[in-house]
Amino acid sequence: MNAHRLFVSQDVLDRWMVEEQVSVEGDVMTLDGNQRFKLLSAVCFTEELTGEGDPHELIGRVKDLETLSQLGGEHVSDSVILGDNAYTVVEGFLGEPVEPVDGAGTDMASAMGAALGEKTESTEIDLLAQFFLDQLPGKG
């Protein structure tokens, strides 16, 4: 599967649901274009608060809560403590693709190009992911 994962903040997901741009059934979110993602609770790291730098290299990254727990992180609301570091995070969901997006990446040529590292045209998911990254505090 050649589809990309995405991060959706809780606020954005709530807004999309009110605007009927997505539907959520159980742990599967379906976007307007029939793109489906399995949702995992996750956080996006936005800032290190202690001034000690970011030794874990988490700023701008998304971690699901299970992975965060395995790393020894303690998550409460919009904060994570990991070792001697404290981080501000945005709560939301990591979306894992459930099926290919509009057949993208399903033919042999696409698979071969991906295996050879050829850059493909940006998909809606790539653009959506970039939009969310641009919305992080201190960006844009």
A tleap script that builds the chain and sets N, CA, C and O, in Angstrom:
source leaprc.protein.ff14SB
mol = sequence {
  NMET ASN ALA HIE ARG LEU PHE VAL SER GLN
  ASP VAL LEU ASP ARG TRP MET VAL GLU GLU
  GLN VAL SER VAL GLU GLY ASP VAL MET THR
  LEU ASP GLY ASN GLN ARG PHE LYS LEU LEU
  SER ALA VAL CYS PHE THR GLU GLU LEU THR
  GLY GLU GLY ASP PRO HIE GLU LEU ILE GLY
  ARG VAL LYS ASP LEU GLU THR LEU SER GLN
  LEU GLY GLY GLU HIE VAL SER ASP SER VAL
  ILE LEU GLY ASP ASN ALA TYR THR VAL VAL
  GLU GLY PHE LEU GLY GLU PRO VAL GLU PRO
  VAL ASP GLY ALA GLY THR ASP MET ALA SER
  ALA MET GLY ALA ALA LEU GLY GLU LYS THR
  GLU SER THR GLU ILE ASP LEU LEU ALA GLN
  PHE PHE LEU ASP GLN LEU PRO GLY LYS CGLY
}
set mol.1.N position { 0.851 -1.182 0.000 }
set mol.1.CA position { 0.000 0.000 0.000 }
set mol.1.C position { 0.888 1.233 0.000 }
set mol.1.O position { 1.846 1.311 0.769 }
set mol.2.N position { 0.581 2.181 -0.843 }
set mol.2.CA position { 1.410 3.353 -1.027 }
set mol.2.C position { 0.782 4.604 -0.418 }
set mol.2.O position { 1.294 5.701 -0.642 }
set mol.3.N position { -0.300 4.483 0.338 }
set mol.3.CA position { -0.955 5.640 0.945 }
set mol.3.C position { -0.157 6.092 2.161 }
set mol.3.O position { 0.595 5.310 2.744 }
set mol.4.N position { -0.321 7.352 2.540 }
set mol.4.CA position { 0.419 7.936 3.650 }
set mol.4.C position { -0.434 8.010 4.902 }
set mol.4.O position { -1.659 8.119 4.840 }
set mol.5.N position { 0.244 7.948 6.045 }
set mol.5.CA position { -0.434 8.162 7.320 }
set mol.5.C position { -0.661 9.660 7.497 }
set mol.5.O position { -0.014 10.476 6.840 }
set mol.6.N position { -1.585 10.015 8.388 }
set mol.6.CA position { -1.810 11.419 8.665 }
set mol.6.C position { -2.155 11.611 10.128 }
set mol.6.O position { -2.594 10.682 10.807 }
set mol.7.N position { -1.949 12.829 10.604 }
set mol.7.CA position { -2.322 13.211 11.962 }
set mol.7.C position { -3.471 14.190 11.874 }
set mol.7.O position { -3.431 15.147 11.101 }
set mol.8.N position { -4.508 13.940 12.682 }
set mol.8.CA position { -5.667 14.832 12.750 }
set mol.8.C position { -5.857 15.213 14.206 }
set mol.8.O position { -6.063 14.345 15.054 }
set mol.9.N position { -5.789 16.506 14.505 }
set mol.9.CA position { -6.008 16.944 15.881 }
set mol.9.C position { -7.471 16.719 16.260 }
set mol.9.O position { -8.342 16.644 15.393 }
set mol.10.N position { -7.728 16.612 17.553 }
set mol.10.CA position { -9.093 16.407 18.033 }
set mol.10.C position { -9.993 17.556 17.591 }
set mol.10.O position { -11.131 17.334 17.178 }
set mol.11.N position { -9.477 18.798 17.677 }
set mol.11.CA position { -10.276 19.970 17.270 }
set mol.11.C position { -10.666 19.910 15.794 }
set mol.11.O position { -11.807 20.196 15.433 }
set mol.12.N position { -9.708 19.537 14.944 }
set mol.12.CA position { -9.983 19.464 13.510 }
set mol.12.C position { -10.981 18.350 13.223 }
set mol.12.O position { -11.903 18.536 12.429 }
set mol.13.N position { -10.807 17.192 13.861 }
set mol.13.CA position { -11.740 16.088 13.652 }
set mol.13.C position { -13.151 16.488 14.075 }
set mol.13.O position { -14.118 16.202 13.369 }
set mol.14.N position { -13.269 17.150 15.226 }
set mol.14.CA position { -14.583 17.614 15.674 }
set mol.14.C position { -15.212 18.552 14.655 }
set mol.14.O position { -16.397 18.428 14.345 }
set mol.15.N position { -14.419 19.501 14.126 }
set mol.15.CA position { -14.931 20.458 13.142 }
set mol.15.C position { -15.365 19.748 11.864 }
set mol.15.O position { -16.427 20.041 11.316 }
set mol.16.N position { -14.541 18.811 11.391 }
set mol.16.CA position { -14.886 18.059 10.190 }
set mol.16.C position { -16.182 17.288 10.363 }
set mol.16.O position { -16.996 17.207 9.444 }
set mol.17.N position { -16.369 16.717 11.560 }
set mol.17.CA position { -17.593 15.943 11.800 }
set mol.17.C position { -18.815 16.856 11.793 }
set mol.17.O position { -19.850 16.500 11.230 }
set mol.18.N position { -18.703 18.025 12.412 }
set mol.18.CA position { -19.809 18.978 12.425 }
set mol.18.C position { -20.127 19.433 11.003 }
set mol.18.O position { -21.293 19.581 10.637 }
set mol.19.N position { -19.080 19.653 10.203 }
set mol.19.CA position { -19.254 20.106 8.825 }
set mol.19.C position { -19.548 18.949 7.867 }
set mol.19.O position { -19.672 19.154 6.660 }
set mol.20.N position { -19.658 17.745 8.406 }
set mol.20.CA position { -19.953 16.525 7.645 }
set mol.20.C position { -18.956 16.280 6.509 }
set mol.20.O position { -19.327 15.818 5.431 }
set mol.21.N position { -17.681 16.599 6.772 }
set mol.21.CA position { -16.619 16.331 5.808 }
set mol.21.C position { -16.018 14.943 5.998 }
set mol.21.O position { -15.350 14.423 5.105 }
set mol.22.N position { -16.258 14.344 7.165 }
set mol.22.CA position { -15.788 12.988 7.456 }
set mol.22.C position { -16.885 12.245 8.197 }
set mol.22.O position { -17.795 12.840 8.774 }
set mol.23.N position { -16.768 10.925 8.160 }
set mol.23.CA position { -17.607 10.111 9.033 }
set mol.23.C position { -16.683 9.192 9.806 }
set mol.23.O position { -15.631 8.792 9.308 }
set mol.24.N position { -17.079 8.860 11.023 }
set mol.24.CA position { -16.284 7.971 11.864 }
set mol.24.C position { -17.192 6.859 12.349 }
set mol.24.O position { -18.233 7.096 12.962 }
set mol.25.N position { -16.765 5.635 12.055 }
set mol.25.CA position { -17.479 4.454 12.528 }
set mol.25.C position { -16.478 3.597 13.281 }
set mol.25.O position { -15.536 3.064 12.695 }
set mol.26.N position { -16.693 3.466 14.607 }
set mol.26.CA position { -15.726 2.745 15.427 }
set mol.26.C position { -14.413 3.498 15.410 }
set mol.26.O position { -14.354 4.665 15.798 }
set mol.27.N position { -13.351 2.829 14.957 }
set mol.27.CA position { -12.047 3.478 14.881 }
set mol.27.C position { -11.616 3.768 13.450 }
set mol.27.O position { -10.427 3.931 13.179 }
set mol.28.N position { -12.590 3.834 12.522 }
set mol.28.CA position { -12.278 4.103 11.116 }
set mol.28.C position { -12.918 5.428 10.691 }
set mol.28.O position { -14.123 5.637 10.830 }
set mol.29.N position { -12.062 6.316 10.168 }
set mol.29.CA position { -12.517 7.598 9.655 }
set mol.29.C position { -12.527 7.522 8.126 }
set mol.29.O position { -11.572 7.054 7.505 }
set mol.30.N position { -13.629 7.993 7.535 }
set mol.30.CA position { -13.730 8.042 6.077 }
set mol.30.C position { -13.813 9.498 5.659 }
set mol.30.O position { -14.714 10.228 6.071 }
set mol.31.N position { -12.851 9.913 4.826 }
set mol.31.CA position { -12.857 11.277 4.296 }
set mol.31.C position { -13.847 11.372 3.152 }
set mol.31.O position { -14.325 10.357 2.646 }
set mol.32.N position { -14.146 12.574 2.755 }
set mol.32.CA position { -15.110 12.851 1.705 }
set mol.32.C position { -14.838 12.061 0.425 }
set mol.32.O position { -15.787 11.646 -0.242 }
set mol.33.N position { -13.585 11.842 0.065 }
set mol.33.CA position { -13.238 11.131 -1.157 }
set mol.33.C position { -13.145 9.627 -0.977 }
set mol.33.O position { -12.482 8.961 -1.773 }
set mol.34.N position { -13.785 9.070 0.040 }
set mol.34.CA position { -13.785 7.640 0.352 }
set mol.34.C position { -12.426 7.110 0.780 }
set mol.34.O position { -12.197 5.902 0.714 }
set mol.35.N position { -11.527 7.968 1.215 }
set mol.35.CA position { -10.258 7.531 1.763 }
set mol.35.C position { -10.508 7.141 3.213 }
set mol.35.O position { -11.090 7.909 3.979 }
set mol.36.N position { -10.060 5.927 3.592 }
set mol.36.CA position { -10.347 5.404 4.923 }
set mol.36.C position { -9.063 5.253 5.730 }
set mol.36.O position { -8.026 4.845 5.206 }
set mol.37.N position { -9.154 5.593 7.027 }
set mol.37.CA position { -8.022 5.513 7.929 }
set mol.37.C position { -8.447 4.921 9.259 }
set mol.37.O position { -9.469 5.309 9.825 }
set mol.38.N position { -7.654 3.978 9.758 }
set mol.38.CA position { -7.860 3.462 11.107 }
set mol.38.C position { -7.230 4.472 12.052 }
set mol.38.O position { -6.067 4.841 11.884 }
set mol.39.N position { -7.994 4.922 13.048 }
set mol.39.CA position { -7.536 5.956 13.963 }
set mol.39.C position { -6.935 5.356 15.230 }
set mol.39.O position { -7.509 4.464 15.854 }
set mol.40.N position { -5.767 5.870 15.589 }
set mol.40.CA position { -5.113 5.530 16.849 }
set mol.40.C position { -4.938 6.820 17.626 }
set mol.40.O position { -4.519 7.828 17.057 }
set mol.41.N position { -5.250 6.812 18.922 }
set mol.41.CA position { -5.020 8.008 19.733 }
set mol.41.C position { -3.532 8.343 19.689 }
set mol.41.O position { -2.682 7.464 19.837 }
set mol.42.N position { -3.228 9.627 19.484 }
set mol.42.CA position { -1.840 10.039 19.303 }
set mol.42.C position { -1.665 11.488 19.739 }
set mol.42.O position { -2.633 12.204 19.996 }
set mol.43.N position { -0.403 11.896 19.814 }
set mol.43.CA position { -0.072 13.286 20.106 }
set mol.43.C position { 0.981 13.759 19.110 }
set mol.43.O position { 1.805 12.980 18.631 }
set mol.44.N position { 0.932 15.052 18.814 }
set mol.44.CA position { 1.937 15.692 17.969 }
set mol.44.C position { 2.743 16.627 18.869 }
set mol.44.O position { 2.179 17.511 19.513 }
set mol.45.N position { 4.052 16.434 18.911 }
set mol.45.CA position { 4.927 17.217 19.773 }
set mol.45.C position { 5.202 18.571 19.135 }
set mol.45.O position { 5.631 18.652 17.984 }
set mol.46.N position { 4.948 19.652 19.908 }
set mol.46.CA position { 5.088 20.995 19.360 }
set mol.46.C position { 6.196 21.816 20.007 }
set mol.46.O position { 6.758 22.700 19.361 }
set mol.47.N position { 6.525 21.542 21.285 }
set mol.47.CA position { 7.500 22.383 21.980 }
set mol.47.C position { 8.098 21.632 23.166 }
set mol.47.O position { 7.399 20.881 23.847 }
set mol.48.N position { 9.402 21.837 23.413 }
set mol.48.CA position { 10.056 21.317 24.612 }
set mol.48.C position { 10.070 22.457 25.618 }
set mol.48.O position { 10.459 23.575 25.280 }
set mol.49.N position { 9.648 22.188 26.851 }
set mol.49.CA position { 9.400 23.260 27.813 }
set mol.49.C position { 10.516 23.516 28.816 }
set mol.49.O position { 10.549 24.598 29.403 }
set mol.50.N position { 11.428 22.582 29.041 }
set mol.50.CA position { 12.426 22.750 30.097 }
set mol.50.C position { 13.613 23.597 29.668 }
set mol.50.O position { 14.387 24.055 30.508 }
set mol.51.N position { 13.761 23.810 28.366 }
set mol.51.CA position { 14.921 24.540 27.872 }
set mol.51.C position { 16.152 23.664 27.715 }
set mol.51.O position { 17.245 24.158 27.437 }
set mol.52.N position { 15.974 22.366 27.893 }
set mol.52.CA position { 17.085 21.415 27.793 }
set mol.52.C position { 17.282 20.886 26.382 }
set mol.52.O position { 18.060 19.955 26.176 }
set mol.53.N position { 16.602 21.457 25.423 }
set mol.53.CA position { 16.699 20.964 24.052 }
set mol.53.C position { 15.727 19.813 23.832 }
set mol.53.O position { 14.814 19.596 24.628 }
set mol.54.N position { 15.930 19.096 22.769 }
set mol.54.CA position { 15.040 17.997 22.398 }
set mol.54.C position { 15.877 16.736 22.138 }
set mol.54.O position { 16.025 16.316 20.990 }
set mol.55.N position { 16.424 16.132 23.208 }
set mol.55.CA position { 17.312 14.976 23.010 }
set mol.55.C position { 16.605 13.774 22.386 }
set mol.55.O position { 17.257 12.908 21.803 }
set mol.56.N position { 15.296 13.714 22.503 }
set mol.56.CA position { 14.533 12.591 21.951 }
set mol.56.C position { 14.098 12.862 20.505 }
set mol.56.O position { 13.504 11.999 19.858 }
set mol.57.N position { 14.398 14.071 20.001 }
set mol.57.CA position { 14.047 14.488 18.641 }
set mol.57.C position { 12.566 14.248 18.332 }
set mol.57.O position { 12.215 13.582 17.358 }
set mol.58.N position { 11.711 14.810 19.190 }
set mol.58.CA position { 10.272 14.602 19.064 }
set mol.58.C position { 9.516 15.803 18.499 }
set mol.58.O position { 8.389 15.644 18.029 }
set mol.59.N position { 10.099 16.989 18.530 }
set mol.59.CA position { 9.387 18.176 18.051 }
set mol.59.C position { 8.997 17.974 16.582 }
set mol.59.O position { 9.834 17.655 15.737 }
set mol.60.N position { 7.702 18.170 16.304 }
set mol.60.CA position { 7.184 18.002 14.952 }
set mol.60.C position { 6.828 16.567 14.607 }
set mol.60.O position { 6.371 16.290 13.498 }
set mol.61.N position { 7.030 15.657 15.541 }
set mol.61.CA position { 6.716 14.246 15.286 }
set mol.61.C position { 5.414 13.853 15.974 }
set mol.61.O position { 4.958 14.498 16.918 }
set mol.62.N position { 4.837 12.771 15.462 }
set mol.62.CA position { 3.594 12.228 16.013 }
set mol.62.C position { 3.894 10.841 16.572 }
set mol.62.O position { 4.560 10.029 15.930 }
set mol.63.N position { 3.392 10.586 17.775 }
set mol.63.CA position { 3.542 9.265 18.392 }
set mol.63.C position { 2.171 8.807 18.881 }
set mol.63.O position { 1.444 9.563 19.526 }
set mol.64.N position { 1.826 7.550 18.564 }
set mol.64.CA position { 0.579 7.022 19.125 }
set mol.64.C position { 0.824 6.749 20.608 }
set mol.64.O position { 1.972 6.631 21.036 }
set mol.65.N position { -0.252 6.648 21.394 }
set mol.65.CA position { -0.120 6.546 22.840 }
set mol.65.C position { 0.566 5.267 23.286 }
set mol.65.O position { 1.255 5.267 24.306 }
set mol.66.N position { 0.396 4.180 22.550 }
set mol.66.CA position { 1.071 2.934 22.908 }
set mol.66.C position { 2.585 3.084 22.749 }
set mol.66.O position { 3.343 2.684 23.633 }
set mol.67.N position { 3.022 3.651 21.642 }
set mol.67.CA position { 4.447 3.877 21.414 }
set mol.67.C position { 5.005 4.830 22.463 }
set mol.67.O position { 6.097 4.610 22.986 }
set mol.68.N position { 4.261 5.881 22.769 }
set mol.68.CA position { 4.677 6.851 23.769 }
set mol.68.C position { 4.884 6.172 25.120 }
set mol.68.O position { 5.864 6.451 25.810 }
set mol.69.N position { 3.980 5.294 25.495 }
set mol.69.CA position { 4.099 4.554 26.746 }
set mol.69.C position { 5.338 3.655 26.739 }
set mol.69.O position { 6.048 3.563 27.741 }
set mol.70.N position { 5.594 2.996 25.609 }
set mol.70.CA position { 6.772 2.133 25.489 }
set mol.70.C position { 8.070 2.941 25.628 }
set mol.70.O position { 9.080 2.418 26.098 }
set mol.71.N position { 8.040 4.210 25.222 }
set mol.71.CA position { 9.206 5.079 25.357 }
set mol.71.C position { 9.383 5.581 26.792 }
set mol.71.O position { 10.414 6.164 27.127 }
set mol.72.N position { 8.366 5.352 27.641 }
set mol.72.CA position { 8.415 5.828 29.017 }
set mol.72.C position { 7.794 7.189 29.213 }
set mol.72.O position { 7.982 7.813 30.257 }
set mol.73.N position { 7.054 7.661 28.220 }
set mol.73.CA position { 6.419 8.971 28.310 }
set mol.73.C position { 5.140 8.938 29.118 }
set mol.73.O position { 4.390 7.963 29.085 }
set mol.74.N position { 4.901 10.019 29.845 }
set mol.74.CA position { 3.662 10.182 30.616 }
set mol.74.C position { 2.866 11.311 29.984 }
set mol.74.O position { 3.314 12.457 29.957 }
set mol.75.N position { 1.669 10.980 29.468 }
set mol.75.CA position { 0.832 11.938 28.755 }
set mol.75.C position { -0.335 12.365 29.620 }
set mol.75.O position { -1.081 11.526 30.124 }
set mol.76.N position { -0.495 13.668 29.793 }
set mol.76.CA position { -1.647 14.245 30.479 }
set mol.76.C position { -2.065 15.494 29.715 }
set mol.76.O position { -1.309 16.458 29.605 }
set mol.77.N position { -3.296 15.454 29.188 }
set mol.77.CA position { -3.875 16.591 28.467 }
set mol.77.C position { -2.958 17.047 27.334 }
set mol.77.O position { -2.733 16.294 26.386 }
set mol.78.N position { -2.423 18.271 27.417 }
set mol.78.CA position { -1.589 18.780 26.324 }
set mol.78.C position { -0.104 18.750 26.680 }
set mol.78.O position { 0.679 19.551 26.168 }
set mol.79.N position { 0.284 17.815 27.566 }
set mol.79.CA position { 1.671 17.712 28.000 }
set mol.79.C position { 2.153 16.268 27.987 }
set mol.79.O position { 1.377 15.329 28.162 }
set mol.80.N position { 3.449 16.120 27.775 }
set mol.80.CA position { 4.105 14.817 27.897 }
set mol.80.C position { 5.406 15.030 28.669 }
set mol.80.O position { 6.173 15.948 28.379 }
set mol.81.N position { 5.638 14.165 29.656 }
set mol.81.CA position { 6.903 14.137 30.380 }
set mol.81.C position { 7.642 12.898 29.907 }
set mol.81.O position { 7.097 11.795 29.926 }
set mol.82.N position { 8.874 13.085 29.486 }
set mol.82.CA position { 9.702 11.969 29.038 }
set mol.82.C position { 11.098 12.197 29.607 }
set mol.82.O position { 11.830 13.078 29.157 }
set mol.83.N position { 11.454 11.388 30.603 }
set mol.83.CA position { 12.733 11.582 31.286 }
set mol.83.C position { 12.739 12.932 31.973 }
set mol.83.O position { 11.820 13.255 32.726 }
set mol.84.N position { 13.777 13.726 31.716 }
set mol.84.CA position { 13.898 15.053 32.315 }
set mol.84.C position { 13.271 16.142 31.448 }
set mol.84.O position { 13.395 17.327 31.755 }
set mol.85.N position { 12.607 15.749 30.381 }
set mol.85.CA position { 12.035 16.716 29.454 }
set mol.85.C position { 10.527 16.775 29.560 }
set mol.85.O position { 9.864 15.774 29.833 }
set mol.86.N position { 9.996 17.972 29.340 }
set mol.86.CA position { 8.550 18.185 29.286 }
set mol.86.C position { 8.218 18.800 27.933 }
set mol.86.O position { 8.912 19.696 27.453 }
set mol.87.N position { 7.156 18.307 27.335 }
set mol.87.CA position { 6.763 18.757 26.004 }
set mol.87.C position { 5.309 19.216 26.004 }
set mol.87.O position { 4.477 18.696 26.748 }
set mol.88.N position { 5.022 20.202 25.155 }
set mol.88.CA position { 3.654 20.559 24.835 }
set mol.88.C position { 3.274 19.722 23.619 }
set mol.88.O position { 4.053 19.591 22.675 }
set mol.89.N position { 2.070 19.157 23.652 }
set mol.89.CA position { 1.600 18.318 22.553 }
set mol.89.C position { 0.193 18.726 22.145 }
set mol.89.O position { -0.534 19.362 22.908 }
set mol.90.N position { -0.175 18.348 20.928 }
set mol.90.CA position { -1.540 18.496 20.441 }
set mol.90.C position { -2.135 17.096 20.413 }
set mol.90.O position { -1.578 16.189 19.796 }
set mol.91.N position { -3.276 16.926 21.090 }
set mol.91.CA position { -3.930 15.626 21.106 }
set mol.91.C position { -4.717 15.412 19.829 }
set mol.91.O position { -5.281 16.347 19.261 }
set mol.92.N position { -4.745 14.170 19.389 }
set mol.92.CA position { -5.498 13.849 18.191 }
set mol.92.C position { -5.381 12.385 17.849 }
set mol.92.O position { -5.349 11.523 18.727 }
set mol.93.N position { -5.317 12.115 16.550 }
set mol.93.CA position { -5.322 10.736 16.076 }
set mol.93.C position { -4.332 10.562 14.935 }
set mol.93.O position { -4.175 11.436 14.082 }
set mol.94.N position { -3.677 9.426 14.942 }
set mol.94.CA position { -2.833 9.008 13.839 }
set mol.94.C position { -3.706 8.143 12.951 }
set mol.94.O position { -4.284 7.158 13.409 }
set mol.95.N position { -3.802 8.508 11.685 }
set mol.95.CA position { -4.618 7.756 10.735 }
set mol.95.C position { -3.755 6.840 9.897 }
set mol.95.O position { -2.906 7.303 9.135 }
set mol.96.N position { -3.967 5.535 10.033 }
set mol.96.CA position { -3.276 4.533 9.226 }
set mol.96.C position { -4.189 4.173 8.060 }
set mol.96.O position { -5.352 3.837 8.280 }
set mol.97.N position { -3.689 4.235 6.820 }
set mol.97.CA position { -4.540 3.915 5.659 }
set mol.97.C position { -5.130 2.512 5.766 }
set mol.97.O position { -4.442 1.564 6.144 }
set mol.98.N position { -6.413 2.394 5.429 }
set mol.98.CA position { -7.097 1.104 5.464 }
set mol.98.C position { -7.070 0.452 4.094 }
set mol.98.O position { -6.990 -0.772 3.990 }
set mol.99.N position { -7.136 1.252 3.049 }
set mol.99.CA position { -7.125 0.729 1.680 }
set mol.99.C position { -6.475 1.754 0.773 }
set mol.99.O position { -6.361 2.919 1.155 }
set mol.100.N position { -6.044 1.360 -0.415 }
set mol.100.CA position { -5.417 2.318 -1.327 }
set mol.100.C position { -6.343 3.485 -1.630 }
set mol.100.O position { -7.566 3.343 -1.644 }
set mol.101.N position { -5.737 4.641 -1.871 }
set mol.101.CA position { -6.473 5.863 -2.174 }
set mol.101.C position { -6.723 5.939 -3.671 }
set mol.101.O position { -5.789 6.118 -4.453 }
set mol.102.N position { -7.990 5.803 -4.072 }
set mol.102.CA position { -8.378 5.911 -5.481 }
set mol.102.C position { -7.475 5.097 -6.405 }
set mol.102.O position { -7.176 5.533 -7.516 }
set mol.103.N position { -7.042 3.927 -5.961 }
set mol.103.CA position { -6.220 3.059 -6.786 }
set mol.103.C position { -4.781 3.499 -6.907 }
set mol.103.O position { -4.014 2.870 -7.636 }
set mol.104.N position { -4.376 4.572 -6.208 }
set mol.104.CA position { -3.000 5.044 -6.311 }
set mol.104.C position { -2.059 3.980 -5.778 }
set mol.104.O position { -2.298 3.397 -4.721 }
set mol.105.N position { -1.007 3.737 -6.503 }
set mol.105.CA position { 0.012 2.815 -6.046 }
set mol.105.C position { -0.355 1.356 -6.181 }
set mol.105.O position { 0.323 0.507 -5.603 }
set mol.106.N position { -1.402 1.029 -6.921 }
set mol.106.CA position { -1.827 -0.359 -6.996 }
set mol.106.C position { -1.344 -1.055 -8.259 }
set mol.106.O position { -1.431 -2.280 -8.349 }
set mol.107.N position { -0.842 -0.316 -9.229 }
set mol.107.CA position { -0.369 -0.975 -10.435 }
set mol.107.C position { 1.129 -1.260 -10.337 }
set mol.107.O position { 1.812 -0.707 -9.475 }
set mol.108.N position { 1.639 -2.118 -11.214 }
set mol.108.CA position { 3.035 -2.541 -11.179 }
set mol.108.C position { 3.984 -1.369 -11.395 }
set mol.108.O position { 5.026 -1.294 -10.744 }
set mol.109.N position { 3.641 -0.449 -12.301 }
set mol.109.CA position { 4.513 0.694 -12.572 }
set mol.109.C position { 4.669 1.568 -11.328 }
set mol.109.O position { 5.775 2.008 -11.016 }
set mol.110.N position { 3.571 1.820 -10.618 }
set mol.110.CA position { 3.637 2.625 -9.400 }
set mol.110.C position { 4.460 1.936 -8.332 }
set mol.110.O position { 5.261 2.572 -7.648 }
set mol.111.N position { 4.260 0.620 -8.188 }
set mol.111.CA position { 5.009 -0.137 -7.194 }
set mol.111.C position { 6.496 -0.118 -7.511 }
set mol.111.O position { 7.318 0.045 -6.609 }
set mol.112.N position { 6.854 -0.285 -8.788 }
set mol.112.CA position { 8.259 -0.281 -9.197 }
set mol.112.C position { 8.869 1.101 -8.954 }
set mol.112.O position { 9.986 1.209 -8.447 }
set mol.113.N position { 8.137 2.153 -9.315 }
set mol.113.CA position { 8.636 3.511 -9.097 }
set mol.113.C position { 8.870 3.790 -7.624 }
set mol.113.O position { 9.885 4.385 -7.262 }
set mol.114.N position { 7.942 3.366 -6.763 }
set mol.114.CA position { 8.103 3.563 -5.327 }
set mol.114.C position { 9.309 2.793 -4.809 }
set mol.114.O position { 10.064 3.305 -3.982 }
set mol.115.N position { 9.496 1.563 -5.292 }
set mol.115.CA position { 10.628 0.743 -4.863 }
set mol.115.C position { 11.951 1.372 -5.272 }
set mol.115.O position { 12.951 1.211 -4.574 }
set mol.116.N position { 11.971 2.083 -6.392 }
set mol.116.CA position { 13.187 2.731 -6.874 }
set mol.116.C position { 13.372 4.122 -6.285 }
set mol.116.O position { 14.354 4.804 -6.577 }
set mol.117.N position { 12.412 4.540 -5.446 }
set mol.117.CA position { 12.520 5.833 -4.784 }
set mol.117.C position { 12.117 7.011 -5.633 }
set mol.117.O position { 12.460 8.152 -5.322 }
set mol.118.N position { 11.386 6.746 -6.715 }
set mol.118.CA position { 10.947 7.844 -7.563 }
set mol.118.C position { 9.884 8.658 -6.849 }
set mol.118.O position { 8.974 8.102 -6.234 }
set mol.119.N position { 9.999 9.955 -6.930 }
set mol.119.CA position { 9.019 10.846 -6.320 }
set mol.119.C position { 7.780 10.863 -7.188 }
set mol.119.O position { 7.857 11.032 -8.404 }
set mol.120.N position { 6.634 10.685 -6.544 }
set mol.120.CA position { 5.381 10.743 -7.276 }
set mol.120.C position { 4.722 12.088 -7.030 }
set mol.120.O position { 5.119 12.831 -6.132 }
set mol.121.N position { 3.734 12.387 -7.817 }
set mol.121.CA position { 2.983 13.624 -7.667 }
set mol.121.C position { 2.329 13.657 -6.293 }
set mol.121.O position { 1.879 12.621 -5.803 }
set mol.122.N position { 2.267 14.824 -5.664 }
set mol.122.CA position { 1.643 14.945 -4.356 }
set mol.122.C position { 0.185 14.532 -4.420 }
set mol.122.O position { -0.546 14.913 -5.334 }
set mol.123.N position { -0.225 13.749 -3.436 }
set mol.123.CA position { -1.621 13.350 -3.342 }
set mol.123.C position { -2.348 14.296 -2.407 }
set mol.123.O position { -1.734 15.146 -1.763 }
set mol.124.N position { -3.655 14.142 -2.339 }
set mol.124.CA position { -4.438 14.948 -1.410 }
set mol.124.C position { -3.964 14.721 0.015 }
set mol.124.O position { -3.962 15.649 0.823 }
set mol.125.N position { -3.562 13.497 0.331 }
set mol.125.CA position { -3.098 13.184 1.687 }
set mol.125.C position { -1.807 13.930 1.981 }
set mol.125.O position { -1.644 14.461 3.080 }
set mol.126.N position { -0.875 13.985 1.018 }
set mol.126.CA position { 0.362 14.738 1.215 }
set mol.126.C position { 0.046 16.202 1.509 }
set mol.126.O position { 0.620 16.800 2.419 }
set mol.127.N position { -0.862 16.765 0.739 }
set mol.127.CA position { -1.238 18.159 0.923 }
set mol.127.C position { -1.931 18.361 2.266 }
set mol.127.O position { -1.702 19.370 2.934 }
set mol.128.N position { -2.774 17.414 2.668 }
set mol.128.CA position { -3.464 17.497 3.944 }
set mol.128.C position { -2.469 17.425 5.101 }
set mol.128.O position { -2.573 18.187 6.062 }
set mol.129.N position { -1.511 16.513 5.007 }
set mol.129.CA position { -0.485 16.393 6.047 }
set mol.129.C position { 0.301 17.692 6.162 }
set mol.129.O position { 0.577 18.146 7.273 }
set mol.130.N position { 0.668 18.299 5.034 }
set mol.130.CA position { 1.410 19.546 5.067 }
set mol.130.C position { 0.568 20.653 5.681 }
set mol.130.O position { 1.088 21.485 6.424 }
set mol.131.N position { -0.733 20.674 5.381 }
set mol.131.CA position { -1.628 21.665 5.977 }
set mol.131.C position { -1.594 21.571 7.495 }
set mol.131.O position { -1.497 22.592 8.176 }
set mol.132.N position { -1.673 20.342 8.037 }
set mol.132.CA position { -1.660 20.175 9.491 }
set mol.132.C position { -0.325 20.589 10.091 }
set mol.132.O position { -0.288 21.195 11.162 }
set mol.133.N position { 0.758 20.272 9.420 }
set mol.133.CA position { 2.065 20.683 9.922 }
set mol.133.C position { 2.171 22.199 9.955 }
set mol.133.O position { 2.769 22.757 10.875 }
set mol.134.N position { 1.598 22.874 8.960 }
set mol.134.CA position { 1.635 24.325 8.906 }
set mol.134.C position { 0.782 24.968 10.005 }
set mol.134.O position { 0.974 26.141 10.324 }
set mol.135.N position { -0.156 24.216 10.583 }
set mol.135.CA position { -1.044 24.754 11.619 }
set mol.135.C position { -0.432 24.686 13.010 }
set mol.135.O position { -0.975 25.270 13.948 }
set mol.136.N position { 0.684 23.988 13.161 }
set mol.136.CA position { 1.329 23.869 14.469 }
set mol.136.C position { 1.777 25.233 14.963 }
set mol.136.O position { 2.193 26.073 14.166 }
set mol.137.N position { 1.696 25.466 16.283 }
set mol.137.CA position { 2.157 26.754 16.821 }
set mol.137.C position { 3.592 27.038 16.394 }
set mol.137.O position { 4.437 26.143 16.398 }
set mol.138.N position { 3.857 28.271 16.032 }
set mol.138.CA position { 5.194 28.665 15.624 }
set mol.138.C position { 5.484 28.401 14.155 }
set mol.138.O position { 6.572 28.717 13.675 }
set mol.139.N position { 4.517 27.819 13.428 }
set mol.139.CA position { 4.694 27.537 11.997 }
set mol.139.C position { 3.828 28.500 11.207 }
set mol.139.O position { 2.902 29.111 11.742 }
set mol.140.N position { 4.141 28.624 9.932 }
set mol.140.CA position { 3.284 29.377 9.010 }
set mol.140.C position { 3.324 30.796 9.239 }
set mol.140.O position { 2.653 31.554 8.538 }
savepdb mol mol.pdb
quit
